[in-house]
Amino acid sequence: MSSGELSNILFSTNVTTSCKFKQIAGSFVQQGAGSKATVAKVPSDAREALTSSLMGIFEKRRMKSFIEWVGTFNEGDSTGHKGLNIQTCTMKDVFDKFGLEASTRDFIGHAMALYTTDDYITEKGRAPETIERIRLYGNSVARYGKSPYIYPLYGLGELPQGFARLSAVHQGTYMLGTELDEIVHDGKKAVGIKATRERGTSEEMTFTTKAKKILGDPTYFPGKARVVGHVLKAICILNHPIANTNDADSCQIIIPQSQVGRKNGKPLLSISLRPELMHVRYLHLHGLLRPQCLSKGLLHRHRFHHGRDLRQPPPRACRRLRASWPHRGEVHGPTYPTLRAT
């Protein structure tokens, strides 16, 4: 998300000086399932709402009114809350106030607010958060135009490389081929790490280093973090652009959970390698799915699957140790890395 917290972190730390980014050409959502599945562009402002193929003529006007209200929404000004107690009402109450249809609520929640489930609709107090997520979507589109998403030109591997270069500028050390053996503790306080570094085909070097703070992914602390879910992802190669995307060289398609009868919605990211080939990556929870919008031109011999566990940091157990929350497969979402004391 071009105006999201992760983007702000990258810009504020100057990581972007060593990484090039590509704007994703369009944001789309799937409606219908099976042979009736279609793909349409997600409206980002009131003007696009009036021309969208996702809604009928009367629903377009209701959607336009909703987007305009979101753009002027002020949580501290109750006069603009349409008579709702915004702190305690549900998002269903907000949708009902504007008379939005179920299909419209579907793509607002999954393709604009970027939720992976429909839980947000009935949870009290989630309305301000949802409205801010929708506003973030609109602000991100306004930043560069066309779509709210940006992507590292040479893949996500550019991000750790960018931080590694920045670390070197500030006299830091970035070590590859190093296995973490254990966290060194002094009582309940984490004081360092013990690790083993490979130095060729057979030689290894074991070392211990001390630190004031230790930051890491939960996978580095298997004894402290617990598995809370799984992410499965697939990489496919197509021999044609995805239908109904205006032959975009890149796009993101959101498949809401209600369209596929599953617990979670699914983001799909398409990036062009060459005019005749497309590189497609899509991931979600609870099993892999072949989207109907990719039913033609899929080269099965060029499909790769990968799965991994999602580990959640535990409640605070010792000082000076921080584990990040896991990336939950929301490649499309406004999520960003957060740290939790363990």
C-alpha positions in Angstrom: 0.0 0.0 0.0 1.7 3.2 -1.2 0.6 5.3 1.8 0.6 2.5 4.4 2.8 2.2 7.4 5.3 -0.2 5.8 5.8 2.3 2.9 6.3 5.1 5.4 8.9 3.1 7.2 10.8 2.4 4.0 10.7 6.1 3.0 11.6 7.5 6.4 14.6 5.1 6.8 15.9 5.9 3.2 15.7 2.2 2.2 14.1 3.4 -1.0 17.3 5.0 -2.1 18.7 1.5 -2.9 15.4 -0.2 -4.0 13.4 0.5 -7.1 9.6 0.1 -7.0 7.0 -0.7 -9.6 3.4 0.5 -9.4 0.8 -2.2 -9.8 -1.3 -1.1 -12.7 -4.7 -1.9 -11.4 -6.8 -3.2 -8.4 -9.6 -5.6 -9.2 -12.1 -7.8 -7.4 -13.7 -11.1 -8.5 -17.5 -11.4 -8.4 -19.3 -14.7 -8.8 -17.8 -18.2 -8.7 -17.2 -21.0 -11.1 -17.9 -20.4 -14.8 -19.8 -17.1 -13.8 -16.7 -15.5 -12.2 -15.9 -12.1 -13.5 -13.2 -9.5 -12.7 -13.9 -5.8 -12.4 -11.9 -2.7 -11.3 -12.3 -1.5 -7.8 -13.6 2.1 -7.6 -11.3 4.4 -5.6 -13.4 7.6 -5.7 -16.9 8.9 -6.3 -16.3 9.4 -10.0 -15.2 5.8 -10.5 -18.1 4.6 -8.4 -20.5 6.1 -11.0 -18.9 4.2 -13.9 -18.1 0.9 -12.1 -19.5 -2.3 -13.6 -19.7 -3.8 -10.1 -23.0 -2.1 -9.3 -26.3 -1.2 -10.8 -27.4 2.4 -11.5 -29.1 3.1 -8.1 -26.4 1.3 -6.2 -23.7 3.4 -7.8 -25.3 6.5 -6.3 -25.4 5.0 -2.9 -21.8 3.9 -3.2 -20.8 7.5 -4.4 -22.5 8.9 -1.3 -20.7 6.4 0.9 -17.2 7.2 -0.5 -17.8 10.9 -0.2 -18.8 10.4 3.4 -15.7 8.4 4.1 -13.6 11.1 2.6 -14.9 13.7 5.0 -15.3 11.4 8.0 -14.0 12.9 11.3 -14.1 10.5 14.3 -14.2 13.4 16.7 -17.1 15.2 15.0 -20.3 13.4 15.9 -22.4 15.7 13.7 -21.1 13.9 10.6 -21.8 10.4 11.9 -25.2 10.0 10.4 -26.8 9.6 13.8 -24.6 6.6 14.7 -22.6 6.1 17.8 -19.4 5.4 15.8 -17.5 4.0 18.8 -20.0 1.2 19.6 -21.8 0.6 16.3 -20.9 -2.2 13.9 -19.9 -1.8 10.3 -23.2 -3.4 9.4 -24.9 -0.5 10.9 -22.9 1.9 8.7 -23.6 -0.1 5.6 -27.3 -0.3 6.5 -27.4 3.5 6.9 -26.3 3.9 3.3 -28.5 1.0 2.1 -25.6 -0.8 0.4 -26.2 -4.2 -1.1 -24.4 -7.4 0.1 -22.2 -7.6 -3.0 -21.1 -3.9 -2.6 -20.3 -4.6 1.1 -18.3 -7.6 -0.1 -15.8 -5.7 -2.2 -15.6 -2.7 0.1 -14.5 -5.0 3.0 -12.2 -7.2 1.0 -10.9 -5.1 -1.9 -10.8 -1.6 -0.2 -10.6 -2.2 3.6 -8.6 -5.3 2.7 -9.9 -7.6 5.4 -9.5 -11.4 4.7 -12.7 -12.4 6.6 -16.1 -10.9 7.3 -15.6 -10.7 11.0 -15.2 -7.0 11.0 -18.9 -6.5 9.9 -20.5 -7.6 13.1 -17.8 -6.7 15.7 -18.7 -3.6 17.7 -16.3 -0.7 17.7 -14.6 -1.8 14.4 -16.3 1.0 12.3 -13.6 3.7 12.8 -10.8 1.3 11.9 -12.6 0.1 8.8 -13.3 3.6 7.7 -9.7 4.5 8.1 -8.6 1.5 6.1 -11.0 2.5 3.2 -9.6 6.1 3.4 -6.1 4.7 3.3 -7.0 2.8 0.1 -8.2 6.1 -1.5 -5.2 8.1 -0.3 -2.8 5.4 -1.7 -4.5 5.6 -5.1 -4.3 9.4 -5.1 -0.6 9.2 -4.4 0.5 7.7 -7.7 -2.8 7.1 -9.6 -4.1 3.9 -11.2 -3.9 1.7 -8.1 -2.8 1.9 -4.4 -0.1 -0.8 -4.6 3.6 -0.6 -5.2 6.0 -3.6 -5.4 9.8 -3.9 -5.4 10.9 -4.0 -9.1 13.1 -7.1 -8.6 10.9 -8.8 -6.0 10.4 -8.8 -2.2 14.1 -9.9 -1.7 15.0 -6.3 -2.5 13.7 -5.1 0.9 16.1 -7.1 3.2 18.9 -6.2 0.8 18.0 -2.5 1.1 18.1 -2.7 4.9 21.4 -4.6 4.7 23.0 -1.8 2.6 21.6 0.8 5.0 23.1 -1.3 7.9 26.5 -1.3 6.2 26.4 2.5 5.8 25.9 2.8 9.6 28.7 0.3 10.3 26.3 -2.6 10.9 27.0 -6.3 10.0 24.7 -8.4 7.9 25.5 -12.1 8.1 24.3 -14.7 5.6 24.4 -18.5 6.1 24.2 -18.1 9.9 22.1 -20.4 12.1 20.8 -19.1 15.4 21.6 -21.7 18.1 20.2 -20.1 21.2 19.3 -16.9 23.0 21.7 -16.1 25.8 20.0 -15.1 29.0 21.1 -13.5 32.3 18.2 -14.5 34.5 15.1 -13.3 32.8 17.0 -10.8 30.7 18.1 -11.6 27.1 21.7 -10.4 26.7 22.9 -12.0 23.4 22.8 -14.8 20.9 24.9 -17.9 20.2 25.1 -18.7 16.5 26.9 -20.9 13.9 28.1 -19.5 10.6 29.1 -21.7 7.6 32.5 -20.9 6.1 32.6 -23.1 3.1 31.6 -26.7 2.4 32.7 -28.2 5.8 34.2 -25.5 8.0 31.9 -23.8 10.6 32.4 -21.0 13.0 30.5 -20.8 16.3 30.4 -17.5 18.1 28.5 -15.6 20.8 27.7 -11.9 20.7 26.0 -9.6 23.2 23.4 -7.0 22.5 21.3 -4.4 24.3 18.2 -5.5 22.4 17.3 -8.5 20.2 14.8 -8.1 17.4 13.6 -11.0 15.3 10.9 -13.0 13.5 9.0 -15.4 15.7 10.6 -18.3 13.8 13.8 -17.5 15.6 12.2 -18.2 18.9 10.4 -21.6 18.4 10.4 -22.3 22.2 8.5 -19.1 22.9 6.2 -18.5 19.9 3.3 -20.7 19.1 1.8 -21.8 15.7 -1.5 -20.0 15.1 -2.1 -20.8 11.4 -0.6 -21.6 8.1 0.0 -19.8 4.8 0.0 -21.6 1.5 1.1 -19.8 -1.6 1.5 -20.7 -5.3 3.5 -19.2 -8.1 2.1 -19.8 -11.6 3.1 -18.7 -15.1 0.4 -17.7 -17.6 0.7 -17.3 -21.4 -1.8 -14.4 -21.5 -2.9 -11.4 -19.5 -5.8 -12.0 -17.0 -9.2 -11.4 -18.6 -11.1 -8.2 -18.0 -8.0 -6.3 -16.7 -7.5 -4.2 -19.8 -4.4 -6.3 -20.6 -2.6 -4.7 -17.6 1.0 -5.7 -17.2 0.4 -6.1 -13.5 -2.6 -6.2 -11.3 -4.0 -7.3 -7.9 -7.2 -9.2 -7.8 -9.1 -9.8 -4.5 -11.3 -12.9 -4.3 -13.7 -12.3 -1.4 -14.4 -15.3 0.9 -18.1 -15.4 0.0 -17.2 -15.9 -3.7 -15.4 -19.1 -3.1 -17.2 -20.4 0.0 -14.2 -20.4 2.3 -13.2 -18.9 5.6 -10.7 -16.4 4.2 -10.6 -14.1 1.1 -7.6 -14.5 -1.2 -5.3 -11.9 -2.8 -3.8 -12.6 -6.2 -0.9 -10.6 -7.5 0.1 -10.7 -11.2 3.4 -9.2 -12.5 4.5 -9.3 -16.1 7.9 -10.8 -16.9 7.7 -10.5 -20.7 4.8 -9.5 -22.9 4.0 -13.2 -23.7 4.4 -14.4 -20.1 2.9 -13.4 -16.7 4.2 -14.3 -13.3 1.4 -14.8 -10.9 1.6 -15.2 -7.1 -1.4 -15.7 -4.9 -1.5 -16.8 -1.3 -4.1 -17.3 1.4 -5.0 -19.4 4.4 -6.6 -22.8 4.6 -5.5 -24.4 1.4 -4.6 -23.6 -2.2 -7.2 -22.7 -4.8 -7.0 -22.3 -8.5 -9.0 -19.2 -9.2 -11.5 -19.3 -12.0 -10.1 -16.2 -13.5 -6.9 -18.1 -14.3 -8.7 -21.1 -15.9 -7.3 -20.3 -19.3 -3.7 -20.3 -20.3 -2.3 -21.7 -17.1 0.9 -23.6 -17.7 0.7 -26.4 -15.1 4.3 -27.4 -15.4 5.2 -24.0 -14.2 3.3 -24.0 -11.0 5.1 -24.0 -7.6 3.6 -24.4 -4.1 5.0 -23.5 -0.8 3.6 -23.5 2.8 4.8 -22.2 6.1 3.6 -21.9 9.7 2.4 -18.6 11.2 3.9 -18.1 14.6 2.6 -15.6 17.2 4.8 -13.9 19.8 3.9 -15.0 23.3 3.1 -12.7 26.3 6.1 -10.9 27.7 8.5 -13.4 29.3 11.8 -11.7 29.4 13.4 -8.3 28.9 15.2 -6.8 25.9 13.8 -9.4 23.5 11.3 -8.4 20.7 9.5 -10.7 18.2 7.6 -9.3 15.3 4.0 -10.3 14.6 3.9 -12.7 11.6 3.0 -11.6 8.1 -0.4 -13.2 7.7 -0.5 -13.6 4.0 -2.0 -10.1 3.5 0.3 -9.2 0.6 -2.3 -6.6 -0.3 -3.1 -5.2 3.1 -2.2 -2.1 5.1 -0.4 -4.4 7.6 3.1 -3.5 8.7 5.7 -5.1 11.0 5.0 -4.6 14.7 7.1 -5.8 17.6 6.0 -7.5 20.7 8.0 -8.0 23.9 8.5 -11.6 24.7 
